[in-house]
Amino acid sequence: MRGIADFRFDSFLKIINNFDIRMYFPAFSVYITKIVPLLVLFFDSGIYDNLDYNLDFENIAHTTGFGIGINEFGFDLIFYIGYFINENRLLLSFEFGMHY
């Protein structure tokens, strides 16, 4: 889930739901390639166990936020600002991924 520090919630079982709205803007040329700016709005929610194989509804986490980045050849480079609702705090992340 975006907005939560990596390896924060160890578990054997996790159920995660990610909701994205991705907006792509007109491409611009740089040398011989075209780069597409993008904006991502997201809401993530998930449940996890406490390393006991028991999904407890007290362990539900929610994050929301946005990201700005670029897309080239199907690869995304995005800077996210996430808000971890459960702990009322902001987290920043920089991610590289493939969108297909």
N, C-alpha and C positions, 0 to 999 in steps of 0.2 A: 504494500500500500504506500502510495506517495504521501509524504508529510510525516512519516514515522521513521526514525533512525533505523538503519539496517541492523538486523539481528537483534532487534529490541524484544520481540516476543517469540521465544523459542516454543515450538509445539510440534506434536506429531500430526495433528489434524488442523487444517485451516480452511475456511470458506470465505472467499473474497469476492466482492462485487465491485467492478470499476465502471463508472459512467463518465464518458468523455464527450465533449463537444469540441471538434477540431475545425478551425477556420483557416483556410489557406488563402493567402493574398496573391496578387499578381506577381509573377516571377520577374526577376531582374538578372541580367547577364553579367557574369564575371569571367573574364577571359573567354574560354570556349564552352563554359557550362552555364546552366541557369539554376539559380537558387530561389527557392520558394519560402518566403517568410510564413510563419504560422503562429496561431494563438490556440492554446488548449485550456478549456475550463473543465474541471473534474470534481467528482464527488466519489469517494471510495468508502466502503463499509465492509467490515469483516468480523468474523468470530474465530476464536482459537481456543485450543485446550492448554492446560498447564502441564504438559508432558505427562498426562494421565489418560489420554484417549477419551476424555469426557468433555464434549462441547457444552459449555456453560454459558447461558445467555447474559451472565454478568461480565463476560469477557468480550464484549462487542466494542470495536474501535471504529471511529469515524474521522475522516479527513476531507478537506475540501481545499480548493485553491485554483491556481492558474499557472500556465507556463508559456514562455515565449521562446521561439527558436527558429530554426531553418530546416528545410528538407531538401535533400539533393540525392537523386538516383534511388529514392525509396528509403533513405536513411535519415533519421531525425537526430538533431542535436538540440536539446531543450533545457532551459533553465526554469526550474519549478520553484514557486513559492507556495508552500503548503501550510495549512492551518490544522493542527491536531486538536480536534474539538474536545476530546476527553480530558486533555490536560491544559487546554486554553493556551497553546503556544505555537509560534511560527517555526518552521523548519525550511531550510533552503537545500536544494539538490540540483545537480547538473547531470543529465542523463543522455546517453547515446543509445539509440535503438533503431530497429527496422520496422517500418510500418508497411503492411501489405494489404 
